[in-house]
Amino acid sequence: MRRLTWFNTVSLTIGFAFLYIPMLILIIFSFNESKLVTVWAGFSTKWYGELIRNEAFLDAAWVTLRVAVLSSTVATVLGTMAAYVMVRGGRFFGRTLFSGMIYAPLVMPEVITGLSLLLLFIAIGLDRGIITIVLAHTTFSMCYVSVVVSSRLVSFDRSVEEAALDLGCTPFQAFRLVTLPIILPAVASGWLLAFTLSLDDLVIASFTAGPSATTLPIKIFSSVRLGVSPEINALSTIMIAIVAVGVIVASLMSKNAIARQAREEKAAAQT
């Protein structure tokens, strides 16, 4: 095991400081009494109260949450199916094209993706709103789910699946009762990743959102152009807290799943 050298320690410290000090400053100034975000005038939580009474931000937050939940759920289902086909499907006609279409959004600029989806929705006559944002977010986030689930399926021990088939399970039952519970931490991680990407997206949503549906990143960007308000600091602090809780929950789920699998393997070895 390699020891942590002074160079690595300094590099990690600078890296983490560059990433998290701005967030820490934002959180601190969300409790600032002054309306000027650069001048500290004392501790206060009034901007959280102002945020709760701001209907425009609340409506945008509600739209963003609905879009994130719907798009991440659909993306998780489709991404898991795509990953299963890629790993278990073997070599089939059109595999290269299929894999390229799945992974293309990973490297495609968001401006190109947003513009192409906008032209598609205009061509089919679909009015822009929550549905178009959900479809757009599902399109670019399912590839991330597919990558996460594929990495778990590659290392999956297929002998337990074959044992279930030998005991009379159908392929669907073997997947539902054996495969899915084992890869569930990867599926949950893919869902959380898609959920976070949907919450954070601005470029694609700006192309596919309509007047009746404004997401929170679009609302924040529009407000920041007129000057940073303490309400935005409070809102950003709440979003950071939500994401942090999601990461902690995902880590605990993964840790419990690994521990449970280790106990099951130990029990099976003893028997």
DAMO-V86337 format. One record per run of one state. SS is the DSSP state (H for helix, E for strand, - for the rest). FROM is the first residue (numbers start at 1). LEN is the number of residues. Records with the same first field share a line. If there is no record, write none. Layout:
BEGIN
SS=FROM-LEN ; FROM-LEN
END
This chain:
BEGIN
-=1-5 ; 30-2 ; 33-10 ; 44-2 ; 53-2 ; 89-6 ; 108-2 ; 124-6 ; 155-3 ; 167-4 ; 201-2 ; 209-7 ; 225-5 ; 271-1
H=6-24 ; 46-7 ; 55-34 ; 95-13 ; 110-14 ; 130-25 ; 158-9 ; 171-30 ; 203-6 ; 216-9 ; 230-41
E=32-1 ; 43-1
END
